[in-house]
Amino acid sequence: MHVTKEQDDRIARMTFASVYPHYVTKVEKKGRTKAELHQVIRWLTGYDEEALQGTIDQKLTFEQFFEQANLNPNAPLIKGVICGYRVEDITFPLTRQVRYLDKLVDELAKGKKMEKILRTT
């Protein structure tokens, strides 16, 4: 599947705050916690609790969210299919970063062990 420029632009304009509640619902519905979600987000982006809340309060777009993030150097180890796309094949950096986050949230919701999600083993 090929990601179009229009899809990339749409993702860039979406706010993190609009998607965040869906992440929380998804993981909590599967028995995981908001604290675990925040741990995953912190691993990927470097955002601590205060900074993460700031991104929500400021209604940052995903473009702004990832521009201000300190992306984990192990992020390229995130591979697999999410939303019908193979993460490692996405060429637009921002879309790939958003899909990294989606993939981590998906793995958390599916009950994967945290050390596997955070690519520590």
Steps between C-alpha positions, in 0.01 A plus 500: 500500500621847414448796734388808306608860556142578602514231771835634621361855514187387685710320762728803541200726572330267749548597861656261746227604748229371265659153477632463856160409657468219244841365604391506867170326424669236286756399761265520799238290322765228472601519866806721467545830682535864409835493684619225265382704202696798629807279545476395135451860382794615713723226357419605144491878539684592820192687630464480879158537664511880508618536140244246379220690672634820343471351151139412576416840653662685209319278249821440307466343159684173446750700296570729797485208744778311322702814417530563875556134589835338562438184299653187652798382292354146512173611336606349164485159671120538497386287211183336382161592363274765649194653336570289192851637448838342570662756731852453368382567142344841572722762338359825643677542836208655691253235388753230594541658847124514557475135391783412742282639776191320369695173485626537857149574627371199307768274651416628848130432446577151371670415828860493385758519778631850562864402440403373153298813422790722605743295294725429800545128435 
